[in-house]
Amino acid sequence: MVTDRDLYLFDLRGFLVIPQALSADEVGELNRVLDKNIERPPGETLGSQVFHDFLLWGDGLRALLAHKRVMPLLRRVIDEEPRLDRYYGLHMLPGMTGVPLHGGAKDVEDMSEYYSVVDGRPRSGITTVCWALTDMLAEHGGFACIPGSHKSGLRRPADLDETECLEHVPLRAGDVLVFTGAISHRGTRWAGPHARRSLLFKYAPRHIAWGRFYLSWPRELVDALDAEQRRLFAPPHCFRGDGIGVG
C-alpha cells in the first residue's frame, strides 16, 4: 500500500525511508549468509568496498528483489513494469571514506537519471533501493543527500559548502531507503564502531538501461528466480503484450 503521504514525501525530498521492512531475524540471517560468502574485507578504494553476485548466494537475498514493501512504491514512481538494471553490495570498516557528492537535476549527465511529475504522476529514471543491514545513525555517517535537488532548476555551484544543505539520512538495520538517481547524494566517511553493510538495487523504467547487464545475467541466477522476480530481469522494451508490434 502506497499512501499519498509516501508519494508526497518522495516527490518533495527525492527519497523515502520505509522503516523496519525486514525483521531482526531476517537481517541476522542475511548477514550470516554474507559473512559466509564475502571473500575479502573492504579496503580504502571504492572498488574494494563493493561486492557483487550476492543474488547467487541464497533465496533470502533474492527475496529482496520484488519485496512487497518496496514494489508498490517502485510501480508508482518508476513504471508499472520496472526492471532491475544492476545491483551490488557495499561494506565499509570504521574510518573509511565514502563517495563524493554527485547527481542533481541539472548536474546529471547520465540520461537514465531523471525526475519529473507528469499529469500528477512521478516519473523517476534509475531509482535505488538500499537495504540497511547495519545501523547507519547520525553519528555513524553513511548516506547523505541534498533534499529536493532532484528538481532544482540550477546547477550546483562548484564552491558550495556541503554543510549548508547536505543532510544525513539515518537508517536502522532492517530499514530500506528508496531514492531517485537524480538527487545530489553521497556516502560520507564511516565513523560507526561497526562495519557498514548495505545492499543496493538499481531499478529502471522498462524502456531504459544504464548498462548492458541484461545481456549477460548468469543462467544459474535466472533459473533460481520465481516468476515475479524474473520479470524484473526483462531486457529494455516499450511494447507491452503478446502480439506483434508494428511501427
PASEBA-1860 file (N, C-alpha, C; in nm, 3 decimals):
! residues 247
1> MVTDRDLY> 0.085/-0.118/0.000/0.000/0.000/0.000/0.089/0.124/0.000 ~ 0.075/0.208/-0.100/0.148/0.334/-0.107/0.048/0.447/-0.080 ~ 0.077/0.528/0.019/-0.015/0.634/0.056/0.018/0.763/-0.017 ~ -0.077/0.856/-0.015/-0.050/0.989/-0.071/0.065/1.056/0.003 ~ 0.076/1.029/0.132/0.186/1.084/0.211/0.320/1.033/0.159 ~ 0.329/0.903/0.132/0.453/0.845/0.079/0.494/0.914/-0.051 ~ 0.400/0.927/-0.143/0.431/0.987/-0.272/0.471/1.133/-0.257 ~ 0.403/1.205/-0.167/0.434/1.346/-0.147/0.575/1.362/-0.092
9> LFDLRGFL> 0.611/1.282/0.006/0.744/1.293/0.065/0.852/1.252/-0.033 ~ 0.825/1.149/-0.113/0.923/1.110/-0.215/0.942/1.222/-0.317 ~ 0.831/1.281/-0.360/0.839/1.391/-0.456/0.907/1.513/-0.395 ~ 0.878/1.543/-0.271/0.933/1.661/-0.204/1.083/1.647/-0.180 ~ 1.124/1.533/-0.128/1.262/1.515/-0.083/1.351/1.447/-0.186 ~ 1.291/1.359/-0.267/1.369/1.277/-0.359/1.404/1.142/-0.301 ~ 1.354/1.111/-0.182/1.380/0.982/-0.119/1.269/0.951/-0.020 ~ 1.261/0.825/0.018/1.166/0.781/0.120/1.229/0.667/0.197
17> VIPQALSA> 1.215/0.671/0.328/1.261/0.562/0.414/1.141/0.479/0.457 ~ 1.150/0.349/0.435/1.047/0.256/0.482/1.105/0.184/0.603 ~ 1.058/0.216/0.723/1.120/0.159/0.844/1.085/0.013/0.865 ~ 1.185/-0.061/0.913/1.169/-0.200/0.955/1.098/-0.285/0.850 ~ 1.143/-0.274/0.728/1.092/-0.359/0.621/1.137/-0.503/0.640 ~ 1.247/-0.521/0.712/1.298/-0.653/0.747/1.300/-0.667/0.898 ~ 1.268/-0.786/0.946/1.274/-0.813/1.090/1.419/-0.833/1.133 ~ 1.441/-0.830/1.264/1.576/-0.854/1.316/1.626/-0.992/1.278
25> DEVGELNR> 1.537/-1.091/1.278/1.576/-1.226/1.240/1.617/-1.231/1.092 ~ 1.542/-1.161/1.007/1.576/-1.159/0.865/1.710/-1.091/0.841 ~ 1.732/-0.980/0.909/1.860/-0.910/0.896/1.974/-1.000/0.942 ~ 1.955/-1.067/1.053/2.058/-1.156/1.105/2.091/-1.268/1.009 ~ 1.990/-1.327/0.948/2.014/-1.436/0.854/2.085/-1.387/0.728 ~ 2.045/-1.270/0.677/2.113/-1.216/0.559/2.259/-1.187/0.589 ~ 2.287/-1.133/0.705/2.427/-1.105/0.742/2.507/-1.234/0.757 ~ 2.445/-1.338/0.807/2.516/-1.465/0.819/2.553/-1.521/0.682
33> VLDKNIER> 2.460/-1.509/0.587/2.489/-1.557/0.451/2.601/-1.476/0.388 ~ 2.598/-1.344/0.406/2.702/-1.260/0.351/2.837/-1.289/0.416 ~ 2.838/-1.308/0.548/2.963/-1.341/0.617/3.026/-1.468/0.559 ~ 2.943/-1.561/0.523/2.990/-1.689/0.472/3.046/-1.677/0.331 ~ 2.997/-1.581/0.253/3.030/-1.576/0.110/3.124/-1.464/0.069 ~ 3.130/-1.355/0.145/3.220/-1.245/0.108/3.363/-1.289/0.134 ~ 3.445/-1.284/0.031/3.579/-1.341/0.039/3.683/-1.245/0.093 ~ 3.670/-1.115/0.063/3.775/-1.020/0.101/3.717/-0.905/0.183
41> PPGETLGS> 3.790/-0.860/0.284/3.745/-0.743/0.361/3.758/-0.617/0.277 ~ 3.684/-0.514/0.309/3.693/-0.389/0.231/3.824/-0.318/0.256 ~ 3.865/-0.235/0.158/3.983/-0.151/0.172/3.947/-0.005/0.155 ~ 4.044/0.078/0.128/4.019/0.221/0.116/3.957/0.260/-0.018 ~ 3.978/0.181/-0.121/3.924/0.216/-0.252/3.777/0.175/-0.262 ~ 3.701/0.251/-0.343/3.560/0.218/-0.359/3.542/0.079/-0.416 ~ 3.628/0.041/-0.510/3.616/-0.091/-0.570/3.626/-0.204/-0.469 ~ 3.708/-0.186/-0.367/3.723/-0.291/-0.266/3.608/-0.291/-0.166
49> QVFHDFLL> 3.530/-0.183/-0.162/3.418/-0.173/-0.070/3.288/-0.225/-0.132 ~ 3.293/-0.258/-0.259/3.176/-0.307/-0.330/3.190/-0.457/-0.354 ~ 3.082/-0.531/-0.337/3.083/-0.674/-0.370/2.963/-0.705/-0.459 ~ 2.979/-0.809/-0.540/2.880/-0.840/-0.644/2.829/-0.984/-0.631 ~ 2.733/-1.016/-0.716/2.685/-1.154/-0.736/2.619/-1.217/-0.614 ~ 2.578/-1.136/-0.516/2.522/-1.197/-0.396/2.385/-1.259/-0.420 ~ 2.319/-1.227/-0.532/2.190/-1.291/-0.560/2.206/-1.441/-0.587 ~ 2.328/-1.484/-0.608/2.354/-1.627/-0.628/2.370/-1.701/-0.495
57> WGDGLRAL> 2.365/-1.626/-0.384/2.400/-1.685/-0.256/2.282/-1.733/-0.173 ~ 2.161/-1.722/-0.224/2.050/-1.777/-0.147/1.916/-1.712/-0.173 ~ 1.810/-1.785/-0.140/1.674/-1.737/-0.163/1.643/-1.612/-0.081 ~ 1.699/-1.602/0.040/1.670/-1.486/0.123/1.716/-1.357/0.059 ~ 1.829/-1.359/-0.009/1.878/-1.240/-0.078/1.795/-1.212/-0.203 ~ 1.757/-1.315/-0.274/1.674/-1.296/-0.394/1.534/-1.247/-0.357 ~ 1.490/-1.277/-0.235/1.357/-1.232/-0.192/1.348/-1.079/-0.184 ~ 1.462/-1.011/-0.177/1.460/-0.864/-0.172/1.424/-0.802/-0.306
65> LAHKRVMP> 1.442/-0.876/-0.414/1.423/-0.822/-0.548/1.285/-0.762/-0.569 ~ 1.183/-0.837/-0.538/1.045/-0.794/-0.559/0.971/-0.787/-0.426 ~ 1.038/-0.734/-0.327/0.985/-0.733/-0.190/0.855/-0.652/-0.184 ~ 0.760/-0.704/-0.108/0.626/-0.642/-0.101/0.628/-0.503/-0.039 ~ 0.734/-0.469/0.036/0.739/-0.337/0.097/0.792/-0.230/0.001 ~ 0.854/-0.269/-0.107/0.909/-0.169/-0.200/0.844/-0.169/-0.338 ~ 0.796/-0.282/-0.384/0.745/-0.289/-0.522/0.627/-0.195/-0.547 ~ 0.531/-0.181/-0.455/0.421/-0.086/-0.481/0.471/0.056/-0.503
73> LLRRVIDE> 0.573/0.098/-0.428/0.628/0.232/-0.446/0.701/0.242/-0.580 ~ 0.780/0.142/-0.615/0.853/0.146/-0.741/0.757/0.154/-0.859 ~ 0.646/0.083/-0.850/0.549/0.087/-0.961/0.482/0.223/-0.973 ~ 0.480/0.300/-0.866/0.418/0.432/-0.870/0.516/0.541/-0.914 ~ 0.643/0.527/-0.879/0.738/0.636/-0.908/0.829/0.606/-1.027 ~ 0.837/0.479/-1.071/0.922/0.446/-1.185/0.838/0.406/-1.305 ~ 0.768/0.295/-1.291/0.700/0.234/-1.404/0.613/0.122/-1.349 ~ 0.503/0.094/-1.417/0.421/-0.020/-1.377/0.496/-0.151/-1.394
81> EPRLDRYY> 0.595/-0.152/-1.482/0.676/-0.271/-1.506/0.824/-0.235/-1.493 ~ 0.870/-0.204/-1.372/1.011/-0.170/-1.356/1.099/-0.292/-1.385 ~ 1.223/-0.264/-1.420/1.318/-0.372/-1.442/1.443/-0.345/-1.359 ~ 1.513/-0.452/-1.323/1.637/-0.438/-1.250/1.749/-0.406/-1.348 ~ 1.816/-0.295/-1.326/1.926/-0.258/-1.414/2.058/-0.318/-1.366 ~ 2.083/-0.312/-1.234/2.207/-0.365/-1.177/2.192/-0.371/-1.026 ~ 2.287/-0.434/-0.960/2.284/-0.443/-0.814/2.425/-0.466/-0.763 ~ 2.447/-0.431/-0.636/2.576/-0.457/-0.571/2.559/-0.437/-0.421
89> GLHMLPGM> 2.656/-0.484/-0.347/2.660/-0.464/-0.203/2.771/-0.368/-0.167 ~ 2.759/-0.307/-0.050/2.858/-0.210/-0.003/2.892/-0.240/0.142 ~ 3.023/-0.252/0.171/3.064/-0.270/0.311/3.186/-0.182/0.337 ~ 3.188/-0.125/0.458/3.294/-0.034/0.498/3.331/-0.058/0.644 ~ 3.457/-0.041/0.675/3.505/-0.052/0.812/3.519/0.087/0.872 ~ 3.522/0.097/1.005/3.533/0.229/1.069/3.653/0.308/1.016 ~ 3.627/0.437/0.988/3.731/0.526/0.941/3.744/0.535/0.790 ~ 3.675/0.449/0.717/3.687/0.452/0.571/3.609/0.568/0.512
97> TGVPLHGG> 3.664/0.624/0.405/3.600/0.737/0.338/3.490/0.688/0.245 ~ 3.398/0.779/0.211/3.284/0.743/0.129/3.299/0.790/-0.015 ~ 3.185/0.823/-0.075/3.180/0.864/-0.215/3.149/1.014/-0.221 ~ 3.219/1.091/-0.306/3.193/1.235/-0.314/3.051/1.266/-0.361 ~ 3.007/1.387/-0.336/2.874/1.432/-0.376/2.861/1.427/-0.528 ~ 2.750/1.371/-0.575/2.725/1.362/-0.718/2.575/1.362/-0.742 ~ 2.536/1.390/-0.867/2.395/1.394/-0.902/2.334/1.531/-0.879 ~ 2.206/1.541/-0.909/2.134/1.668/-0.904/2.068/1.693/-1.038
105> AKDVEDMS> 1.949/1.749/-1.038/1.868/1.760/-1.159/1.944/1.819/-1.277 ~ 2.022/1.925/-1.253/2.095/1.991/-1.361/2.240/1.946/-1.370 ~ 2.281/1.858/-1.282/2.419/1.813/-1.280/2.435/1.673/-1.338 ~ 2.325/1.603/-1.362/2.330/1.466/-1.409/2.350/1.464/-1.561 ~ 2.460/1.403/-1.605/2.483/1.387/-1.748/2.431/1.252/-1.796 ~ 2.404/1.163/-1.703/2.352/1.031/-1.735/2.203/1.044/-1.770 ~ 2.168/1.012/-1.895/2.030/1.028/-1.939/1.934/0.932/-1.870 ~ 1.986/0.828/-1.802/1.898/0.734/-1.733/1.854/0.786/-1.596
113> EYYSVVDG> 1.916/0.894/-1.549/1.883/0.950/-1.418/1.808/1.082/-1.437 ~ 1.680/1.080/-1.411/1.597/1.199/-1.429/1.480/1.192/-1.333 ~ 1.410/1.303/-1.319/1.290/1.305/-1.235/1.198/1.414/-1.284 ~ 1.069/1.382/-1.295/0.967/1.480/-1.330/0.834/1.431/-1.276 ~ 0.735/1.517/-1.281/0.598/1.480/-1.247/0.512/1.517/-1.367 ~ 0.445/1.418/-1.424/0.363/1.438/-1.543/0.220/1.394/-1.512 ~ 0.126/1.485/-1.529/-0.015/1.455/-1.501/-0.034/1.399/-1.360 ~ 0.038/1.457/-1.266/0.023/1.417/-1.127/0.093/1.289/-1.089
121> RPRSGITT> 0.175/1.235/-1.181/0.244/1.109/-1.152/0.395/1.128/-1.158 ~ 0.466/1.087/-1.051/0.613/1.093/-1.055/0.667/1.001/-1.164 ~ 0.776/1.046/-1.227/0.845/0.965/-1.327/0.994/0.975/-1.297 ~ 1.044/0.873/-1.231/1.184/0.868/-1.193/1.258/0.770/-1.282 ~ 1.377/0.808/-1.327/1.460/0.717/-1.404/1.521/0.613/-1.312 ~ 1.651/0.589/-1.327/1.716/0.493/-1.238/1.689/0.532/-1.093 ~ 1.639/0.435/-1.017/1.599/0.458/-0.877/1.662/0.350/-0.791 ~ 1.721/0.390/-0.680/1.796/0.296/-0.596/1.713/0.254/-0.475
129> VCWALTDM> 1.717/0.125/-0.448/1.661/0.069/-0.325/1.779/0.019/-0.242 ~ 1.798/0.079/-0.126/1.912/0.048/-0.040/1.864/-0.016/0.089 ~ 1.900/-0.142/0.107/1.862/-0.217/0.227/1.972/-0.204/0.330 ~ 1.940/-0.151/0.447/2.037/-0.135/0.555/2.044/-0.264/0.637 ~ 2.162/-0.325/0.639/2.181/-0.447/0.718/2.258/-0.419/0.847 ~ 2.298/-0.293/0.867/2.354/-0.247/0.994/2.297/-0.108/1.021 ~ 2.304/-0.065/1.145/2.261/0.071/1.178/2.352/0.173/1.108 ~ 2.291/0.280/1.059/2.364/0.392/0.999/2.303/0.520/1.055
137> LAEHGGFA> 2.330/0.545/1.180/2.267/0.656/1.250/2.346/0.785/1.230 ~ 2.295/0.894/1.286/2.353/1.026/1.260/2.500/1.032/1.294 ~ 2.540/0.968/1.403/2.680/0.974/1.445/2.769/0.878/1.368 ~ 2.709/0.792/1.287/2.786/0.691/1.214/2.831/0.738/1.076 ~ 2.749/0.815/1.008/2.776/0.850/0.868/2.693/0.762/0.776 ~ 2.732/0.758/0.649/2.658/0.679/0.551/2.592/0.768/0.448 ~ 2.469/0.734/0.409/2.401/0.806/0.301/2.363/0.947/0.344 ~ 2.393/1.042/0.258/2.353/1.181/0.279/2.315/1.240/0.144
145> CIPGSHKS> 2.228/1.341/0.146/2.181/1.399/0.020/2.141/1.545/0.041 ~ 2.116/1.612/-0.070/2.058/1.746/-0.066/1.910/1.729/-0.102 ~ 1.822/1.725/-0.003/1.680/1.702/-0.032/1.626/1.805/-0.130 ~ 1.548/1.758/-0.226/1.487/1.846/-0.325/1.574/1.877/-0.445 ~ 1.700/1.838/-0.442/1.791/1.872/-0.552/1.757/1.799/-0.681 ~ 1.674/1.696/-0.672/1.632/1.625/-0.793/1.541/1.711/-0.881 ~ 1.491/1.824/-0.825/1.404/1.914/-0.902/1.464/2.053/-0.917 ~ 1.587/2.070/-0.878/1.650/2.201/-0.886/1.663/2.245/-1.032
153> GLRRPADL> 1.637/2.373/-1.058/1.650/2.427/-1.192/1.786/2.486/-1.221 ~ 1.876/2.480/-1.122/2.009/2.538/-1.137/2.115/2.433/-1.106 ~ 2.231/2.449/-1.168/2.343/2.360/-1.137/2.396/2.389/-0.998 ~ 2.450/2.286/-0.936/2.509/2.302/-0.804/2.639/2.381/-0.817 ~ 2.655/2.492/-0.743/2.778/2.573/-0.753/2.901/2.492/-0.713 ~ 3.010/2.515/-0.784/3.134/2.442/-0.756/3.187/2.474/-0.617 ~ 3.157/2.594/-0.566/3.208/2.634/-0.435/3.106/2.613/-0.324 ~ 3.004/2.531/-0.349/2.901/2.507/-0.248/2.961/2.440/-0.124
161> DETECLEH> 2.931/2.492/-0.009/2.970/2.430/0.117/2.864/2.325/0.151 ~ 2.903/2.199/0.152/2.807/2.091/0.175/2.733/2.107/0.307 ~ 2.799/2.166/0.406/2.735/2.179/0.536/2.612/2.270/0.532 ~ 2.598/2.348/0.425/2.483/2.437/0.414/2.354/2.363/0.381 ~ 2.366/2.249/0.314/2.243/2.187/0.263/2.244/2.034/0.267 ~ 2.358/1.973/0.293/2.365/1.827/0.293/2.302/1.773/0.421 ~ 2.216/1.671/0.408/2.151/1.610/0.524/2.179/1.460/0.526 ~ 2.222/1.412/0.641/2.239/1.268/0.659/2.102/1.203/0.679
169> VPLRAGDV> 2.081/1.087/0.619/1.955/1.014/0.633/1.981/0.893/0.723 ~ 1.938/0.898/0.849/1.967/0.787/0.941/1.884/0.664/0.907 ~ 1.947/0.549/0.917/1.881/0.421/0.891/1.918/0.323/1.001 ~ 1.821/0.242/1.038/1.848/0.131/1.129/1.848/0.001/1.049 ~ 1.918/-0.097/1.101/1.921/-0.227/1.035/1.778/-0.276/1.013 ~ 1.746/-0.310/0.890/1.610/-0.353/0.855/1.532/-0.247/0.781 ~ 1.577/-0.121/0.789/1.512/-0.014/0.713/1.552/-0.024/0.566 ~ 1.469/0.032/0.479/1.503/0.038/0.337/1.483/0.181/0.289
177> LVFTGAIS> 1.581/0.229/0.214/1.581/0.364/0.160/1.560/0.357/0.010 ~ 1.465/0.436/-0.042/1.440/0.443/-0.186/1.468/0.587/-0.229 ~ 1.555/0.606/-0.328/1.584/0.742/-0.372/1.605/0.747/-0.523 ~ 1.565/0.860/-0.582/1.584/0.879/-0.725/1.729/0.911/-0.756 ~ 1.779/0.858/-0.866/1.917/0.884/-0.905/1.943/1.028/-0.942 ~ 1.837/1.108/-0.957/1.853/1.248/-0.995/1.884/1.338/-0.876 ~ 1.886/1.283/-0.755/1.912/1.365/-0.638/2.063/1.375/-0.613 ~ 2.111/1.490/-0.564/2.251/1.502/-0.524/2.272/1.421/-0.396
185> HRGTRWAG> 2.365/1.327/-0.401/2.385/1.242/-0.285/2.530/1.197/-0.276 ~ 2.565/1.143/-0.162/2.700/1.093/-0.141/2.701/0.993/-0.026 ~ 2.813/0.923/-0.013/2.838/0.841/0.105/2.942/0.910/0.190 ~ 2.909/0.942/0.312/3.003/1.014/0.398/3.098/0.917/0.467 ~ 3.202/0.973/0.526/3.301/0.892/0.598/3.230/0.806/0.702 ~ 3.273/0.679/0.709/3.209/0.587/0.803/3.276/0.599/0.939 ~ 3.200/0.647/1.038/3.252/0.670/1.172/3.190/0.578/1.275 ~ 3.110/0.482/1.230/3.048/0.390/1.325/3.148/0.295/1.386
193> PHARRSLL> 3.118/0.238/1.502/3.208/0.142/1.566/3.203/0.004/1.503 ~ 3.106/-0.016/1.415/3.087/-0.145/1.350/3.101/-0.127/1.198 ~ 3.107/-0.238/1.127/3.113/-0.232/0.981/2.979/-0.187/0.925 ~ 2.985/-0.106/0.820/2.864/-0.068/0.748/2.837/-0.174/0.641 ~ 2.710/-0.212/0.626/2.676/-0.309/0.521/2.539/-0.273/0.464 ~ 2.534/-0.258/0.333/2.410/-0.224/0.263/2.403/-0.307/0.135 ~ 2.281/-0.334/0.091/2.257/-0.399/-0.038/2.179/-0.302/-0.125 ~ 2.230/-0.274/-0.245/2.170/-0.173/-0.332/2.123/-0.235/-0.463
201> FKYAPRHI> 1.999/-0.204/-0.497/1.938/-0.249/-0.622/1.899/-0.126/-0.703 ~ 1.942/-0.121/-0.829/1.911/-0.009/-0.917/1.802/-0.052/-1.015 ~ 1.683/0.009/-1.001/1.571/-0.023/-1.087/1.552/0.085/-1.193 ~ 1.495/0.047/-1.306/1.478/0.140/-1.418/1.339/0.124/-1.478 ~ 1.289/0.228/-1.546/1.169/0.211/-1.627/1.194/0.102/-1.731 ~ 1.090/0.040/-1.777/1.107/-0.077/-1.864/1.180/-0.046/-1.994 ~ 1.179/0.080/-2.039/1.239/0.113/-2.168/1.383/0.162/-2.157 ~ 1.444/0.160/-2.036/1.575/0.219/-2.015/1.673/0.116/-1.958
209> AWGRFYLS> 1.797/0.126/-2.004/1.906/0.051/-1.942/2.025/0.144/-1.927 ~ 2.087/0.142/-1.811/2.211/0.217/-1.791/2.329/0.136/-1.843 ~ 2.327/0.006/-1.812/2.434/-0.083/-1.856/2.380/-0.197/-1.941 ~ 2.470/-0.285/-1.980/2.432/-0.399/-2.064/2.426/-0.529/-1.985 ~ 2.402/-0.518/-1.856/2.398/-0.637/-1.772/2.288/-0.734/-1.816 ~ 2.181/-0.679/-1.874/2.070/-0.765/-1.917/2.112/-0.863/-2.026 ~ 2.226/-0.839/-2.088/2.275/-0.929/-2.193/2.348/-1.050/-2.136 ~ 2.383/-1.044/-2.007/2.471/-1.149/-1.955/2.437/-1.191/-1.812
217> WPRELVDA> 2.308/-1.184/-1.774/2.273/-1.236/-1.643/2.308/-1.385/-1.637 ~ 2.371/-1.434/-1.531/2.407/-1.576/-1.524/2.285/-1.667/-1.535 ~ 2.297/-1.770/-1.613/2.187/-1.865/-1.629/2.147/-1.924/-1.494 ~ 2.247/-1.947/-1.410/2.222/-2.002/-1.277/2.132/-1.911/-1.197 ~ 2.149/-1.780/-1.211/2.065/-1.685/-1.139/1.924/-1.683/-1.195 ~ 1.911/-1.672/-1.324/1.779/-1.665/-1.387/1.697/-1.789/-1.353 ~ 1.760/-1.906/-1.353/1.690/-2.031/-1.323/1.643/-2.036/-1.178 ~ 1.708/-1.960/-1.089/1.674/-1.963/-0.947/1.562/-1.866/-0.912
225> LDAEQRRL> 1.520/-1.781/-1.005/1.420/-1.679/-0.978/1.279/-1.735/-0.990 ~ 1.186/-1.679/-0.912/1.046/-1.714/-0.933/0.990/-1.623/-1.044 ~ 0.864/-1.642/-1.080/0.807/-1.572/-1.195/0.808/-1.421/-1.176 ~ 0.773/-1.375/-1.056/0.769/-1.230/-1.032/0.909/-1.169/-1.037 ~ 1.005/-1.238/-0.979/1.142/-1.189/-0.983/1.197/-1.187/-1.125 ~ 1.164/-1.289/-1.202/1.219/-1.300/-1.337/1.171/-1.186/-1.427 ~ 1.051/-1.134/-1.401/1.002/-1.022/-1.481/1.091/-0.899/-1.467 ~ 1.157/-0.886/-1.353/1.245/-0.772/-1.332/1.372/-0.779/-1.416
233> FAPPHCFR> 1.400/-0.896/-1.470/1.521/-0.916/-1.549/1.495/-0.908/-1.699 ~ 1.380/-0.859/-1.737/1.350/-0.843/-1.879/1.445/-0.741/-1.941 ~ 1.478/-0.757/-2.069/1.559/-0.655/-2.137/1.477/-0.528/-2.156 ~ 1.539/-0.416/-2.185/1.465/-0.292/-2.208/1.365/-0.310/-2.322 ~ 1.245/-0.255/-2.303/1.141/-0.269/-2.404/1.035/-0.161/-2.382 ~ 0.958/-0.133/-2.484/0.846/-0.039/-2.473/0.713/-0.110/-2.494 ~ 0.710/-0.204/-2.589/0.584/-0.269/-2.624/0.539/-0.361/-2.513 ~ 0.410/-0.356/-2.481/0.350/-0.445/-2.382/0.245/-0.531/-2.451
241> GDGIGVG> 0.249/-0.660/-2.422/0.151/-0.751/-2.480/0.220/-0.865/-2.552 ~ 0.139/-0.955/-2.604/0.191/-1.074/-2.669/0.178/-1.071/-2.821 ~ 0.121/-0.963/-2.873/0.102/-0.955/-3.017/0.227/-0.907/-3.088 ~ 0.213/-0.875/-3.214/0.325/-0.827/-3.296/0.321/-0.676/-3.300 ~ 0.429/-0.613/-3.255/0.438/-0.469/-3.260/0.475/-0.422/-3.400 ~ 0.402/-0.326/-3.452/0.430/-0.273/-3.585/0.458/-0.124/-3.573 ~ 0.564/-0.077/-3.638/0.596/0.065/-3.638/0.708/0.097/-3.543
END
